[in-house]
Amino acid sequence: MMRKPVRIIKQESTIKAVWLLIAWVSFVFLSAVPVWSEDHGQESAEHLSKLALQACHEGRSTTNRADQVAYFQRAQRLAERAVQLNDQVADAHFALFCALGEQMRVDGELLTSVWEFNRMMEALDRALALDPHHLDALSSKGTLLVKLPWLLGGDPERGEKMLRQVLQTDRTAINARLVLAEQCLSRGEKKEALTLAKEALRYALQKHRQDLIPEARRTLNDIQSRLR
């Protein structure tokens, strides 16, 4: 029986930030996509994890829905295979988190299954359990804690601490700055919000992060408009 979609009602800013997270966590530092094959042979869990993240990145780079779904499903298969090969590789679980999250957002802010959401979060938590210093996972978890409703496990105070931990380790982190900028603005801490947003845009431009530059610009423009 087909599951009925479950819509979660959030404020507009909450929806934007939650799905920005799902977009961000798919990023990779490699720009090339390998020739795909479902015959993985003796591939390692580490290598398959990288391929899965690359597939997520490619899926986000296309606007064709059918292509997006194909890339994200391939990413899930690769990530699941990586987990099967070695359950102790944090990147394998993080890649699965990315693949599941991307599939959930293909048709917008629609949560099609509570089970799928829980599985996605379990993959993220497993990645952090294996590697508490995994910066991508820390940033992802922190953003979700800040933006998700309480009923779905939201904890803004804990999430903000995790995001600031990311900044202490990675001085050029972009997504963490964007989320923290919004949090600061919501508390009336306008000066820090503006500084964080400007830094986020600067680092996005320096790193040529075409996937994050538009969001960084929107966040900075939004903050500047509120300060007028």
N, C-alpha and C positions, 0 to 999 in steps of 0.2 A: 504494500500500500504506500502511495506517495505521501511523504510527510508534508503537512501543511506548514507554510512559512510562518515564522514567528517574528514579528516586527518588534524592535526595541525602541521605545520612544525616548529620544534624547534631545537636548537643546542643539541648535544648529552648530555651535562651536564645538560641542562634544563629538558630534558625528564627524565633523571635518577632521578633528585631531585623531580620533580612533582609526579612521581609514587612511589618514596620512601615515600613521604608524605602520599599517599593513603594507603600504607602498614602500616605506623606507626600509623595512627589515629585509626586503628582497635584494638590496643592493649588493653588487660584487665589485671587486677591484679590477677584474679582468673584463675587457671589452669584447673579446672575440668569443664566439660560440663554436664549440667543437662539432664535428660531424657526429650526429646522434646515432646510436645503435642500442637496441634493446638487449643485445647479447653482450653482457658485461664481462664475460670471461673471468679473469682473475683480478678484476678491478678492486682497488682498496676502498674501504669505507670513506676514507678521507677524500679520495679522488671523486667518488660518486657524489659526495656532499657538495663539492665545488661545482660539479656539473648540474646538480639540482638547483643551486642558487643561480647559476648562469641561465638556466631555463626560466626561472622566475623573472629574472631581469629582462630576458627577451620577450616574455609574455607581456610585461608592462610597457615594452617599447612599441608594441603594435596596437592599433585601434580596432582591428578586426576581431570580433568576438570569438569566432570559431578558432582562429589562430591562438588567441589568448588561452582559451580552454585547453587546446592541445598542448601548449607549452606548460601550463600549470599542472595538467594531469601527468605529463612526462616528468616534471619536477617531483611530483609526489611519488611516482614509481621509483625514481632514482633514489630519493631520500629513504623510502621504505626499504629498498634493497640495501642501502648503506647501513641502516639500523640493524637489519638482519645479519649483515656481515660482522658488525661490531657495535654492540649496544653501548659501548663505553666512549664513543666519539661524540663530543658535544656538538660539533658542527653538523652531524647527521640529524640530530634531533632539531637543531635550529633550522636546518633546511626543510624538514618536514613541517615545522611551524609556519615557515614562509609559504610553502606550497599550499597548505590547507587554508591559510589566511587569504591568499590571492584568489583561490577558487571561491571562497565565500563572498568576495566583494566584486566579482565579475559583473553582476547585475545591480550593483549599487549597495546602499546600506541596508541590505536585507539578510537577516540571519535565518538561514533555511533549516537549521537544525541545532538544537541545544547540544546534542551529542557531538556534532562537528566542532562547535565552539569549545567544548570541554576538551576534546581531543587536541585541538590546536594549542590550548593553554597547557595541557599536560606535556606536550612536546617542548614548549618553551621552558617550563619548570624543570624538565629533565635535563635540558641543555645547561641550565644554571646550576643544577645539582652536581653535574659532572665538572663544570668549570665556572665557579662563582665569579671569575674575573672576565668572562666572555663579554666584551664590550657591546657587541651587537645585541646580544640577548639581554644584557642589563638595560640598555637603552629602550629596547622593545618592552620589557617588563615594566620599567619605570613609567613609560608613556601610557601603557594600558592602565596601570594603577591610578595614574592621575586622571585619565579621561573616562574610564568605565564607571557606570553607575554602581552604587554600593551593592545592589543585588547581584551584580556580576563580579563582585570581588574588588571593586574600586577602593583605593586607599590613597588619596592624594598626598598626604604627608609622607608616607613611606615611598611612594613613587618619586616625589621630588628629591628625596635623599638619594635614591638610586641614580637619578639623572645628574645630580651634582657630583656623585661619585664618578660617573662617566667623564665629566668635564675635568676632574682632577687628574684622570689618567690620560685622556685624549683632549688636549687643549684646543683642537680644531674640530671637535664634534659639532655637527650641524643640527641634526634632529633634536638632540637634547636641548640645545639652545632655543630652538623654536618653541618647544613645549614649555620650557621654563619661562620664556618671554611672555607667553600667554598667561601663565600662572601669576607672574609678578604683576602684570597689568590688571588681572582680576582682583588683586589685593591693593591696588592703588600705588604699587611700587613702579611708577612710570619711568624713572630714570634708568633703573636696572633693566626693565623690559626693553627699552629702546636700545640700550647697549647690547643686550643679548641678540636682538633681532638684527642689528647692524653687523655684528660679528658673524652671525649665521649666514647672512647674504655674502659677506666678504669671503668666507671660507668656501662657500658653495661655488663662487665664481673662480676662486683660486684653484679649486680641485676639478673644475669643469664638470660639476655635478648637474647635468641638464635635467635630471629627474627631481632635483631639489631646489634649483634656482627659482622656478615660478612660485613655489610655496613660500620660499624665503622672501621674495619680493612682496607677495600678498600680505604676509605677516607684518613686515616692516611698514608697508603702506597703511595697513589697518591701525597699527599702533600710532603712527605719525598723525593720522586723521583724528584720532581720539585725543591727541595732545593739543590740537589747535583750539 
